[in-house]
Amino acid sequence: NGHWQIDVMPSSSYPIAAFNDERSRRFLSWILMDPEARTSFESIHQTMMKEHTSSGQYKFWDFSFVPPRLNRTKLEVSGWHDWNSNSFFVWEIRRVEDLPSSMPDELDFYHPDFRRQVTGQGGGANSGRPKRPEEHELDDEEEADPDKKRVVLDSESVGLSFRKPFKTNRVTDKTRKANRGKPDDSESNEQLPNKLSPNGDNATGTIAGADYDVLNDESDDAHLYASKFETFFQVIDRLEA
């Protein structure tokens, strides 16, 4: 019927809290559904399996992948220009502008554990936020415990914009009532752990994992949400009349 929906499996290790972020939903759906992006992403594992070498219990390989076609896409990078070979060695990608995409105008994400919060009697809810320590310690020798909530760390972000932005929604058939002044149980006023693991989840892990907030979506997508302000604009027009 032309409607697109991504059903997230309950067993997925992707943090469910990340689906609250429009940037995460948009970027994830682009990787999953855009043919060029998906082929490029899958090529990372494919080239690793073909080109890696083994030494004892370790595997080594030079990171390589098949990039998608980036016609008319602009990259802002920092690096070093070798004039002898007329080559540019990129150290860091800072911004990607006008990224092409082959996506529907709008799509939904569904997970059976999604909840829609509704205000109970007495007004709005008061959501407590986890408290952070002054600094986090990363232990790269320790695996992350899959049963512990991963902690998102701020870092220097990469600017990214789609040439044709698309809208994503989080849909659910379940609701959670929250009364005024009572903290939302899903965001308790807990103390976040000091020591974190930058590695993936593993059954042998004992500490919480760390994720990095590195994406800054700079797409010009205001027109996608214009309908939310129609009533407001109507009131303004009546006041001016």
C-alpha positions in Angstrom: 0.0 0.0 0.0 3.0 2.3 -0.3 3.5 2.4 3.5 7.0 1.6 4.8 7.6 0.2 8.3 10.7 -1.3 9.8 9.9 -3.9 12.4 12.7 -4.2 15.0 13.2 -7.7 16.4 12.9 -8.0 20.2 16.3 -9.7 20.2 18.0 -6.8 18.5 21.0 -5.5 20.4 20.5 -1.9 19.0 19.7 0.3 22.1 16.0 0.9 22.2 16.5 4.4 23.6 18.3 5.3 20.4 15.0 5.1 18.5 13.9 8.2 20.4 16.4 10.2 18.4 15.3 11.3 14.9 19.0 11.4 13.8 19.5 7.7 14.7 16.3 6.6 13.1 17.1 8.4 9.8 20.7 7.2 9.6 19.8 3.6 10.5 16.9 3.4 8.0 19.2 4.8 5.3 21.8 2.1 5.9 19.1 -0.6 6.0 17.0 0.5 3.0 19.1 2.5 0.6 20.7 0.0 -1.9 23.9 1.9 -2.2 24.4 2.5 1.5 23.5 -1.1 2.4 25.9 -2.6 -0.1 28.7 -0.3 1.1 28.1 -1.1 4.7 28.0 -4.9 4.1 31.3 -4.6 2.1 33.1 -3.8 5.4 32.6 -7.3 6.7 33.1 -8.9 3.3 36.5 -7.3 2.7 37.6 -8.1 6.2 36.8 -11.8 5.7 38.7 -11.8 2.4 41.7 -9.8 3.3 42.5 -10.4 7.0 45.5 -12.2 8.2 45.8 -14.3 11.3 48.6 -14.4 14.0 47.9 -16.5 17.0 44.5 -15.6 18.5 44.4 -12.2 16.6 43.2 -11.2 13.2 44.7 -8.2 11.4 43.4 -6.3 8.3 43.6 -2.8 6.8 40.2 -1.2 7.0 38.6 -1.2 3.5 35.1 -1.0 2.0 33.3 -0.2 -1.3 32.1 3.4 -1.0 28.6 4.3 -2.3 28.4 6.7 -5.3 28.6 10.2 -4.0 27.8 12.3 -7.0 27.6 16.0 -6.1 28.4 15.2 -2.5 30.7 17.6 -0.7 33.2 16.4 2.0 34.9 18.6 4.5 38.1 16.9 5.7 41.4 17.5 7.4 44.6 15.8 6.4 47.8 16.1 4.5 48.4 16.8 0.8 51.4 15.0 -0.7 52.4 17.2 -3.7 54.8 14.7 -5.0 52.1 12.0 -5.7 49.3 14.5 -5.9 47.5 12.6 -3.2 45.5 13.7 -0.2 45.7 11.6 3.0 42.5 12.1 5.0 42.9 12.1 8.8 39.4 13.2 9.7 36.0 13.7 8.0 34.3 16.7 9.5 31.2 17.1 7.3 29.3 15.3 4.5 26.9 17.6 2.6 24.2 16.6 0.1 24.3 12.9 0.7 22.2 11.1 -1.9 19.6 8.6 -0.9 16.9 6.4 -2.4 14.3 6.5 0.4 10.5 6.9 0.8 9.3 10.3 1.9 8.2 8.8 5.3 8.6 5.6 7.2 7.9 4.1 10.6 9.8 2.1 13.1 8.0 -0.4 15.3 9.3 -2.3 18.3 7.1 -4.3 20.7 8.7 -2.6 23.7 8.0 0.9 22.4 5.7 2.9 24.7 3.8 6.1 24.2 3.6 8.2 27.3 0.2 9.8 28.1 -0.3 12.3 30.9 -2.4 11.0 33.8 -4.7 13.0 36.1 -2.9 15.9 37.6 -0.8 17.2 34.7 2.5 16.4 33.1 5.2 14.0 34.1 8.5 14.9 35.7 11.2 12.7 34.1 14.3 12.2 36.2 17.7 12.2 34.4 20.6 9.9 35.2 23.5 11.6 37.0 26.9 11.5 35.4 30.2 11.3 37.2 32.7 14.1 36.5 34.4 11.8 33.9 34.1 8.3 32.6 36.9 5.8 32.5 37.1 3.5 29.4 38.4 0.0 29.9 39.1 -1.4 26.4 40.2 -4.8 27.8 36.7 -5.4 29.3 33.7 -6.6 27.3 30.3 -4.9 27.8 27.6 -6.6 29.8 24.5 -7.0 27.5 22.2 -6.8 30.6 23.4 -3.3 31.5 22.2 -0.2 29.8 24.8 1.3 27.5 25.9 4.9 28.2 26.0 7.5 25.4 29.1 9.7 25.5 29.4 13.1 23.8 32.2 13.5 21.4 33.2 15.7 18.4 30.4 15.2 15.9 30.5 14.8 12.1 28.0 17.1 10.3 25.9 15.2 7.8 23.0 16.4 5.5 20.8 14.5 3.1 20.1 16.0 -0.3 16.5 14.8 0.0 15.6 14.4 3.7 12.9 12.0 4.7 10.8 11.7 7.8 10.9 8.8 10.3 8.4 8.0 13.1 8.4 5.8 16.1 5.0 4.0 16.3 3.5 1.9 19.1 0.3 0.3 20.1 1.0 0.6 23.8 0.8 3.5 26.3 2.3 4.3 29.6 0.6 6.6 32.0 2.7 9.2 33.9 1.4 11.3 36.7 2.5 14.9 37.4 5.5 15.1 39.7 6.3 11.4 39.5 9.5 10.5 37.7 9.2 8.3 34.6 10.4 4.8 35.6 12.2 4.4 32.2 14.5 7.4 33.0 15.1 6.9 36.7 17.3 9.4 38.6 20.2 6.8 38.8 23.9 7.4 39.0 25.7 6.4 35.7 28.7 4.1 36.2 32.2 5.6 36.1 33.9 2.7 34.3 32.6 1.8 30.8 33.6 -0.6 28.0 34.0 0.7 24.5 33.6 -2.8 23.2 30.5 -4.7 22.0 28.2 -6.7 24.3 29.4 -10.1 25.4 28.1 -12.7 27.8 31.3 -12.5 29.8 31.1 -8.7 30.2 30.8 -7.2 33.6 30.5 -3.4 33.0 28.2 -1.2 31.0 29.1 -0.4 27.4 29.7 3.0 25.9 28.4 4.5 22.7 29.4 7.7 21.1 27.1 10.5 19.9 29.1 11.4 16.7 26.4 12.3 14.2 25.0 15.8 13.8 22.2 15.8 11.2 22.2 19.1 9.4 19.6 18.2 6.8 17.2 21.0 5.7 14.1 19.2 6.8 11.9 21.9 8.3 9.3 21.3 5.6 8.7 17.8 6.8 7.3 19.1 10.1 5.3 22.1 8.8 2.0 20.4 9.6 2.8 20.5 13.3 2.7 24.3 13.2 -0.4 24.8 11.0 -2.7 25.5 14.0 -0.2 27.9 15.4 0.0 29.8 12.1 -3.8 29.9 11.9 -3.9 31.6 15.3 -1.3 34.1 14.2 -3.2 34.9 11.0 -6.4 35.5 13.0 -4.6 37.8 15.4 -3.2 39.8 12.5 -6.6 40.1 10.7 
